[in-house]
Amino acid sequence: METVRTHLARRIGITGPQYSVLAAIAQFQGADGVSVSKVAEVLHVSSAFITAETRALERLGLVMKAINPRDRRGVLLRLTPNGEKQMIAIAPAIIAVNDRFFAPFARTAFRTFAACAAQLVNSSREVTELIETANDEAPPRAAE
């Protein structure tokens, strides 16, 4: 999947992580835009990471930021017309890849797979938190 993400990203002149951010914005922007925190949540990364990547995407003319009218402290992200044009241009490749990737799954099998993947995401988050907590509580190592 990482290879495919990088391939699709290169087609529009961005990195794999930037492609993931762009795709998430495209999926969740709706009419008003999508918050940085929502994109971070969907991609399982930090808001700081999204801020850095959207800064680069903004410089490339693919993403625009606006103050959230409901919470003036927040920022809403949207694709620019050029960003939308780029995503539309690679849509046939995305569809072809997804069709090929998920061809072995019948509809019910795909739903089962998606549910299992969601459970893995949740349990991996729990394990990560457990490890981080253990690292914070670990006593310093003695000097050798």
ChimeraX commands (.cxc) that place a marker at each C-alpha (Angstrom):
marker #1 position 0.00,0.00,0.00 radius 0.5
marker #1 position 2.90,2.30,0.76 radius 0.5
marker #1 position 4.26,1.75,-2.75 radius 0.5
marker #1 position 0.89,2.53,-4.31 radius 0.5
marker #1 position 0.48,5.66,-2.19 radius 0.5
marker #1 position 3.92,6.88,-3.28 radius 0.5
marker #1 position 3.10,6.10,-6.93 radius 0.5
marker #1 position -0.15,8.07,-6.82 radius 0.5
marker #1 position 1.55,10.95,-5.01 radius 0.5
marker #1 position 4.32,11.20,-7.59 radius 0.5
marker #1 position 1.73,11.53,-10.34 radius 0.5
marker #1 position 0.78,14.89,-8.89 radius 0.5
marker #1 position 4.23,15.91,-7.67 radius 0.5
marker #1 position 3.88,15.36,-3.92 radius 0.5
marker #1 position 5.08,12.90,-1.27 radius 0.5
marker #1 position 3.19,9.84,-0.05 radius 0.5
marker #1 position 2.26,11.42,3.29 radius 0.5
marker #1 position 1.11,14.58,1.50 radius 0.5
marker #1 position -1.07,12.43,-0.75 radius 0.5
marker #1 position -2.70,10.84,2.31 radius 0.5
marker #1 position -3.44,14.27,3.74 radius 0.5
marker #1 position -4.79,15.53,0.42 radius 0.5
marker #1 position -7.03,12.47,0.03 radius 0.5
marker #1 position -8.37,12.83,3.58 radius 0.5
marker #1 position -9.16,16.50,3.01 radius 0.5
marker #1 position -10.91,15.62,-0.26 radius 0.5
marker #1 position -12.97,12.95,1.48 radius 0.5
marker #1 position -14.01,14.96,4.55 radius 0.5
marker #1 position -14.03,18.63,3.48 radius 0.5
marker #1 position -17.73,18.81,2.69 radius 0.5
marker #1 position -19.01,22.30,1.90 radius 0.5
marker #1 position -17.20,24.10,4.72 radius 0.5
marker #1 position -13.84,22.36,5.00 radius 0.5
marker #1 position -12.41,19.89,7.49 radius 0.5
marker #1 position -10.54,20.59,10.71 radius 0.5
marker #1 position -6.89,19.79,11.20 radius 0.5
marker #1 position -7.82,17.60,14.17 radius 0.5
marker #1 position -10.28,15.55,12.09 radius 0.5
marker #1 position -7.66,14.90,9.38 radius 0.5
marker #1 position -5.14,13.95,12.10 radius 0.5
marker #1 position -7.67,11.58,13.70 radius 0.5
marker #1 position -8.54,9.90,10.40 radius 0.5
marker #1 position -4.88,9.39,9.49 radius 0.5
marker #1 position -3.82,8.43,13.04 radius 0.5
marker #1 position -1.15,11.13,13.21 radius 0.5
marker #1 position -0.61,14.30,15.24 radius 0.5
marker #1 position -2.18,17.66,14.46 radius 0.5
marker #1 position 1.36,19.05,14.26 radius 0.5
marker #1 position 2.11,16.61,11.43 radius 0.5
marker #1 position -1.02,17.70,9.55 radius 0.5
marker #1 position -0.12,21.36,10.06 radius 0.5
marker #1 position 3.36,20.80,8.60 radius 0.5
marker #1 position 2.12,18.80,5.62 radius 0.5
marker #1 position -0.72,21.20,4.82 radius 0.5
marker #1 position 1.74,24.09,4.93 radius 0.5
marker #1 position 3.67,22.38,2.12 radius 0.5
marker #1 position 0.46,21.56,0.23 radius 0.5
marker #1 position -0.64,25.16,0.59 radius 0.5
marker #1 position 2.66,26.37,-0.92 radius 0.5
marker #1 position 2.04,24.00,-3.84 radius 0.5
marker #1 position -1.40,25.53,-4.38 radius 0.5
marker #1 position -3.29,22.32,-3.56 radius 0.5
marker #1 position -4.81,23.21,-0.18 radius 0.5
marker #1 position -6.22,26.38,1.34 radius 0.5
marker #1 position -6.81,27.22,4.98 radius 0.5
marker #1 position -9.57,29.34,6.47 radius 0.5
marker #1 position -10.52,30.35,10.00 radius 0.5
marker #1 position -13.27,28.12,11.37 radius 0.5
marker #1 position -16.32,30.42,11.71 radius 0.5
marker #1 position -17.71,28.25,14.52 radius 0.5
marker #1 position -14.46,28.28,16.52 radius 0.5
marker #1 position -12.20,31.14,15.52 radius 0.5
marker #1 position -9.22,29.36,17.12 radius 0.5
marker #1 position -9.46,26.54,14.60 radius 0.5
marker #1 position -8.56,26.17,10.94 radius 0.5
marker #1 position -10.58,24.48,8.23 radius 0.5
marker #1 position -8.84,22.84,5.29 radius 0.5
marker #1 position -10.15,22.61,1.74 radius 0.5
marker #1 position -8.74,21.63,-1.60 radius 0.5
marker #1 position -8.07,24.52,-3.94 radius 0.5
marker #1 position -9.52,24.30,-7.44 radius 0.5
marker #1 position -6.09,23.03,-8.53 radius 0.5
marker #1 position -6.10,20.45,-5.71 radius 0.5
marker #1 position -9.52,19.25,-6.83 radius 0.5
marker #1 position -8.31,19.13,-10.44 radius 0.5
marker #1 position -5.30,17.00,-9.43 radius 0.5
marker #1 position -7.44,14.56,-7.44 radius 0.5
marker #1 position -9.90,14.25,-10.32 radius 0.5
marker #1 position -7.01,13.64,-12.72 radius 0.5
marker #1 position -5.74,10.67,-10.70 radius 0.5
marker #1 position -9.20,9.30,-9.84 radius 0.5
marker #1 position -9.08,6.66,-12.63 radius 0.5
marker #1 position -5.76,5.38,-11.24 radius 0.5
marker #1 position -7.16,5.32,-7.69 radius 0.5
marker #1 position -10.23,3.38,-8.85 radius 0.5
marker #1 position -8.11,0.91,-10.82 radius 0.5
marker #1 position -5.81,0.32,-7.86 radius 0.5
marker #1 position -8.68,-0.12,-5.42 radius 0.5
marker #1 position -10.54,-2.45,-7.78 radius 0.5
marker #1 position -7.43,-4.60,-8.12 radius 0.5
marker #1 position -6.51,-4.47,-4.42 radius 0.5
marker #1 position -9.93,-5.52,-3.20 radius 0.5
marker #1 position -10.96,-7.79,-6.08 radius 0.5
marker #1 position -10.55,-10.97,-3.99 radius 0.5
marker #1 position -13.19,-9.79,-1.51 radius 0.5
marker #1 position -16.89,-10.31,-1.88 radius 0.5
marker #1 position -18.93,-7.47,-0.37 radius 0.5
marker #1 position -19.50,-9.30,2.95 radius 0.5
marker #1 position -15.87,-10.40,3.15 radius 0.5
marker #1 position -14.74,-6.81,2.57 radius 0.5
marker #1 position -16.99,-5.56,5.37 radius 0.5
marker #1 position -15.50,-8.19,7.69 radius 0.5
marker #1 position -11.98,-7.22,6.61 radius 0.5
marker #1 position -12.71,-3.51,7.19 radius 0.5
marker #1 position -14.08,-4.23,10.67 radius 0.5
marker #1 position -11.00,-6.29,11.54 radius 0.5
marker #1 position -8.70,-3.54,10.23 radius 0.5
marker #1 position -10.52,-0.98,12.40 radius 0.5
marker #1 position -10.05,-3.22,15.44 radius 0.5
marker #1 position -6.32,-3.50,14.66 radius 0.5
marker #1 position -6.06,0.28,14.45 radius 0.5
marker #1 position -7.70,0.61,17.86 radius 0.5
marker #1 position -5.62,-2.08,19.51 radius 0.5
marker #1 position -2.40,-0.70,18.01 radius 0.5
marker #1 position -3.28,2.71,19.46 radius 0.5
marker #1 position -3.73,1.07,22.87 radius 0.5
marker #1 position -0.39,-0.73,22.58 radius 0.5
marker #1 position 1.35,2.49,21.56 radius 0.5
marker #1 position -0.11,4.30,24.57 radius 0.5
marker #1 position 0.96,1.43,26.82 radius 0.5
marker #1 position 4.53,1.57,25.49 radius 0.5
marker #1 position 4.68,5.35,25.83 radius 0.5
marker #1 position 3.44,5.12,29.42 radius 0.5
marker #1 position 5.99,2.41,30.20 radius 0.5
marker #1 position 8.76,4.54,28.70 radius 0.5
marker #1 position 7.71,7.51,30.82 radius 0.5
marker #1 position 7.74,5.40,33.97 radius 0.5
marker #1 position 10.97,3.50,33.27 radius 0.5
marker #1 position 13.78,4.28,35.72 radius 0.5
marker #1 position 16.91,5.81,34.21 radius 0.5
marker #1 position 19.61,3.31,33.25 radius 0.5
marker #1 position 22.69,3.16,35.39 radius 0.5
marker #1 position 25.89,4.48,33.81 radius 0.5
marker #1 position 28.18,1.73,32.65 radius 0.5
marker link #1:1,2 radius 0.2
marker link #1:2,3 radius 0.2
marker link #1:3,4 radius 0.2
marker link #1:4,5 radius 0.2
marker link #1:5,6 radius 0.2
marker link #1:6,7 radius 0.2
marker link #1:7,8 radius 0.2
marker link #1:8,9 radius 0.2
marker link #1:9,10 radius 0.2
marker link #1:10,11 radius 0.2
marker link #1:11,12 radius 0.2
marker link #1:12,13 radius 0.2
marker link #1:13,14 radius 0.2
marker link #1:14,15 radius 0.2
marker link #1:15,16 radius 0.2
marker link #1:16,17 radius 0.2
marker link #1:17,18 radius 0.2
marker link #1:18,19 radius 0.2
marker link #1:19,20 radius 0.2
marker link #1:20,21 radius 0.2
marker link #1:21,22 radius 0.2
marker link #1:22,23 radius 0.2
marker link #1:23,24 radius 0.2
marker link #1:24,25 radius 0.2
marker link #1:25,26 radius 0.2
marker link #1:26,27 radius 0.2
marker link #1:27,28 radius 0.2
marker link #1:28,29 radius 0.2
marker link #1:29,30 radius 0.2
marker link #1:30,31 radius 0.2
marker link #1:31,32 radius 0.2
marker link #1:32,33 radius 0.2
marker link #1:33,34 radius 0.2
marker link #1:34,35 radius 0.2
marker link #1:35,36 radius 0.2
marker link #1:36,37 radius 0.2
marker link #1:37,38 radius 0.2
marker link #1:38,39 radius 0.2
marker link #1:39,40 radius 0.2
marker link #1:40,41 radius 0.2
marker link #1:41,42 radius 0.2
marker link #1:42,43 radius 0.2
marker link #1:43,44 radius 0.2
marker link #1:44,45 radius 0.2
marker link #1:45,46 radius 0.2
marker link #1:46,47 radius 0.2
marker link #1:47,48 radius 0.2
marker link #1:48,49 radius 0.2
marker link #1:49,50 radius 0.2
marker link #1:50,51 radius 0.2
marker link #1:51,52 radius 0.2
marker link #1:52,53 radius 0.2
marker link #1:53,54 radius 0.2
marker link #1:54,55 radius 0.2
marker link #1:55,56 radius 0.2
marker link #1:56,57 radius 0.2
marker link #1:57,58 radius 0.2
marker link #1:58,59 radius 0.2
marker link #1:59,60 radius 0.2
marker link #1:60,61 radius 0.2
marker link #1:61,62 radius 0.2
marker link #1:62,63 radius 0.2
marker link #1:63,64 radius 0.2
marker link #1:64,65 radius 0.2
marker link #1:65,66 radius 0.2
marker link #1:66,67 radius 0.2
marker link #1:67,68 radius 0.2
marker link #1:68,69 radius 0.2
marker link #1:69,70 radius 0.2
marker link #1:70,71 radius 0.2
marker link #1:71,72 radius 0.2
marker link #1:72,73 radius 0.2
marker link #1:73,74 radius 0.2
marker link #1:74,75 radius 0.2
marker link #1:75,76 radius 0.2
marker link #1:76,77 radius 0.2
marker link #1:77,78 radius 0.2
marker link #1:78,79 radius 0.2
marker link #1:79,80 radius 0.2
marker link #1:80,81 radius 0.2
marker link #1:81,82 radius 0.2
marker link #1:82,83 radius 0.2
marker link #1:83,84 radius 0.2
marker link #1:84,85 radius 0.2
marker link #1:85,86 radius 0.2
marker link #1:86,87 radius 0.2
marker link #1:87,88 radius 0.2
marker link #1:88,89 radius 0.2
marker link #1:89,90 radius 0.2
marker link #1:90,91 radius 0.2
marker link #1:91,92 radius 0.2
marker link #1:92,93 radius 0.2
marker link #1:93,94 radius 0.2
marker link #1:94,95 radius 0.2
marker link #1:95,96 radius 0.2
marker link #1:96,97 radius 0.2
marker link #1:97,98 radius 0.2
marker link #1:98,99 radius 0.2
marker link #1:99,100 radius 0.2
marker link #1:100,101 radius 0.2
marker link #1:101,102 radius 0.2
marker link #1:102,103 radius 0.2
marker link #1:103,104 radius 0.2
marker link #1:104,105 radius 0.2
marker link #1:105,106 radius 0.2
marker link #1:106,107 radius 0.2
marker link #1:107,108 radius 0.2
marker link #1:108,109 radius 0.2
marker link #1:109,110 radius 0.2
marker link #1:110,111 radius 0.2
marker link #1:111,112 radius 0.2
marker link #1:112,113 radius 0.2
marker link #1:113,114 radius 0.2
marker link #1:114,115 radius 0.2
marker link #1:115,116 radius 0.2
marker link #1:116,117 radius 0.2
marker link #1:117,118 radius 0.2
marker link #1:118,119 radius 0.2
marker link #1:119,120 radius 0.2
marker link #1:120,121 radius 0.2
marker link #1:121,122 radius 0.2
marker link #1:122,123 radius 0.2
marker link #1:123,124 radius 0.2
marker link #1:124,125 radius 0.2
marker link #1:125,126 radius 0.2
marker link #1:126,127 radius 0.2
marker link #1:127,128 radius 0.2
marker link #1:128,129 radius 0.2
marker link #1:129,130 radius 0.2
marker link #1:130,131 radius 0.2
marker link #1:131,132 radius 0.2
marker link #1:132,133 radius 0.2
marker link #1:133,134 radius 0.2
marker link #1:134,135 radius 0.2
marker link #1:135,136 radius 0.2
marker link #1:136,137 radius 0.2
marker link #1:137,138 radius 0.2
marker link #1:138,139 radius 0.2
marker link #1:139,140 radius 0.2
marker link #1:140,141 radius 0.2
marker link #1:141,142 radius 0.2
marker link #1:142,143 radius 0.2
marker link #1:143,144 radius 0.2
view
